Amino acid sequence: QVQLVESGGGLVQAGGSIRLSCVASGDSFSSRDMGWFRQAPGKEREFVAGISSSGWNTYYGDSIKGRFTISRDNTKNTVYLQMNSLKPEDTDVYYCAAAPRGTARYGYWGQGTQVTVSL
């Protein structure tokens, strides 16, 4: 069982930066791949970024490549999403998720944190 709690969301101006954090409690954080997703009301959930359990491999959605960076600290059971050059279209609720290593089966989800980008 894994519990995920996101933080760091808020209001930021276009072109600005923000860093999201997701702290995991429960078992085996270091054996789980982690991901960030986003979703706005009425829209489908969108994959943002993923990171392997070791942190060696990272993956990004096309819409955010080159602007966002995912990282993790297994000593702190935390995964981060550094978001730079933010655009109004990045406004969404951002969710952290966990999957068994190598599966992309994200079965554990946080409650989400709102990011709003203003002009």
N, C-alpha and C positions, 0 to 999 in steps of 0.2 A: 504494500500500500504506500502511495506517495501523495503528499499534500504539497500543493504549489501556491505560493503567494507572490503576486507581482506588485511592484511599486515603481515610482519614478515618473508616472504619467503627469500630464498637466497641459498648460497653455503655453505655446511658444510661437514666436513670429516666424514667418517664412524665411528660409535661409539659416535659421538657427539650429541648435542641437539639443538633444535630450538623451539621457541614458536610462533605460529600463533595467530593472533587476528582478530576478525571480529566485526566491529562496525555496528550496525543497526540504521537506522533512519526511521521515519515514526511512525506508531501507534502500540501499544500493543505488544512491545517486550516481556514483562513479561508473556504474555498469549500464547506465541509461543514456541513449541519445536524447537530445533536447531540441526543442524547436520553438520558434515564435510564429504566431499567426495573427491575422487581424481580420476584423469583421465590422462592418457598419450595418445599421438596421436596414433590412430589405436587400442586403447584398450577400453574396456567397462568401464563405470563409476563404481567405487567401493565405497561402504559404508565404512567409516573409524570409525566414532563415532557419537553418538547422545546423547542428554541430554534433559530431560523433562523441561517444562516451569519453574518449581520451582527449578530445579537443583538437586532434590533428586534422580532421577533415571538417570543412564548412561548406554550406550550400546556401544559395540565395535565390529568391524570386527575381524574375527579370525586371520588375518595376522598381526595385530598390538597389540593384547591383551598383556598387561603387559608392553608395551613400551610407549604407548601414553595415555594421560589423557585429557579428555574434562572437561571444567568447564565454568561457566558463572557468570557474575556480572550484575544483573538486574538493579542496580543503575547506571551502566555505559552503559547499552544497548550493552554489549560486551560478546562474547563467545570466549573462548580460546582453543587452542589445543597444549598441551605440548608434544613434540616429543623427546623421549630419545632413546639411543642405536640405532641410525639411521643406516640403511643399504642402499647400492646402489639401491636396488630394491624399496626403498621408494621414489625414484626420480619420481616426478609427478607434475602436477598442482593440487593444493588443493583448493577446493571450499567450501564456507560456504553456508548453505541453511536454510530456515525457513519454518515451517509447522504449521498449526493450532494445538492447544493442543490435544494430544492423537491420531492424525490421521496418522502421517508419510507421509502425502501428501505434499512433499516439493515443494512448488510452487514459492518460491522466491529464487534467486540465486545471489551470488556475481560474480565478474569478474574473480576470481581465483588469486592465487599467486603461483609462481614457487618455488619448493623446489628441489634442486639438491644435491645429496649425492655422494661425491667422495671417491675413495679408498684411 
